[in-house]
Amino acid sequence: MIDVAAGLRRCLDDVVEAVFPTACRRCRHALPDDRAVPRMARPYAALWNGQLRRPVCGSWSLPARLLCGVCAGGLVRRPRTAIRLDGTGLRCVTPFAPTPALFDLIHALKYESQVQIAPWFAAFMAAALRGAAGPDVLLVPVPLHARRERARGFNQSQLLAAVMARRLGLPLATDRVERARDTPPQAQLPHAARHGNLAGAFRRTGRVPERGQVVIIDDVVTTGATVAAVAAALDVDPGRVLVAALCCAHPGSE
C-alpha cells in the first residue's frame, strides 16, 4: 500500500531544501554534507540526516539539520561519574562536557524554540542518569517563572524531564516547587551574585517523599546556584538530591 502522507512529506522536504537550503550553524557548510564524518561524531547523526523534525503545522514537519558531521565532532561526552558542585553539597551527572558546539545547540533549543532537540538531548541525559540514580527516584524539573514560560512558550527543563521520565520509567513531578519571583537571568550576572539573585525565588508547592532520591533536572549548571535554591525550597537533605543537566559549565570536583 502506498503511504501518500509519507510521499507528500518527502516531496515537501525536497522542495523546501531546494528553495531554502540549510547550512551548519557553526561552519555554514551546506547540509546534507558529503564530507567524511569523524568517528566521534557518528552517534550524533540525527543532527544532520533529517531525522529530527521541526513542527510546522499540525502533523506536518520539516527536517531540522543543525550541525554538519565535522562540527558535531565538537561534542564531547564525559564520564558518567558525578560532579560535586562546589559550595552546594550537591552532585551532578551530565552526558556532555561544555563545548561551543553544545552551547550552540542549547541556544537553538532555548531561544529559537527548536524543541525537537529536547528529546534527542534527553536520551543522552537519561543514559547518564541510568547508572547514577538509585531505585527510588522522583524527577523534578527546575521551574520557570510563569511570565517567562509564557514568553518562551515552554520550559526546556520540563521538556527534558518528561522524556527522561518516559525512557527510564520514573515518576515526574512538575507541581512540587514553583518559581515565586521572577529574577534577572543568571547568565547576565557575575558568578558571585548568582546565589543572592535566587534568594527566595523558589517556593515549595507540594509534598516531597520522605525517602528516596530527588533528581533535579536543568539544562545547564554553572555555579549550581539555581539547583541549590530549588533543593532548599523542596527542603530535601542534599544527600538525597542528585542533579542531571546537559553539562556543567564550570564543573567542581569529581
C-alpha positions, 0 to 999 in steps of 0.5 A: 500500500502506498503511504501518500502522507509519507510521499507528500512529506518527502516531496515537501522536504525536497522542495523546501531544501531546494528553495531554502537550503540549510547550512551548519550553524557553526561552519555554514557548510551546506547540509546534507554534507558529503564530507567524511564524518569523524568517528566521534561524531557518528552517534550524533547523526540525527543532527544532520540526516533529517531525522529530527523534525521541526513542527510546522503545522499540525502533523506536518514537519520539516527536517531540522539539520543543525550541525554538519558531521565535522562540527558535531565532532565538537561534542564531547561526552564525559564520564558518567561519574558525578560532579560535586558542585562546589559550595552546594553539597550537591552532585551532578551527572551530565552526558556532555562536557561544555563545548561551543558546539553544545552551547550552540545547540542549547541556544537553538533549543532555548531561544529559537524554540527548536524543541525537537532537540529536547528529546534527542538531548534527553536520551543522552541525559537519561543514559547518564542518569541510568547508572547514577540514580538509585531505585527510588527516584522522583524527577523534578524539573527546575521551574520557570517563572510563569511570565517567562514560560509564557514568553518562551512558550515552554520550559526546556527543563520540563521538556527534558524531564518528561522524556527522561521520565518516559525512557527510564520509567520514573515518576515526574513531578512538575507541581512540587516547587514553583518559581515565586519571583521572577529574577534577572537571568543568571547568565547576565550576572557575575558568578558571585551574585548568582546565589543572592539573585535566587534568594527566595525565588523558589517556593515549595508547592507540594509534598516531597517523599520522605525517602528516596532520591530527588533528581533535579533536572536543568539544562545547564549548571554553572555555579549550581546556584539555581539547583541549590535554591530549588533543593532548599525550597523542596527542603530535601537533605542534599544527600538525597538530591542528585542533579542531571543537566546537559553539562556543567559549565564550570564543573567542581570536583569529581 
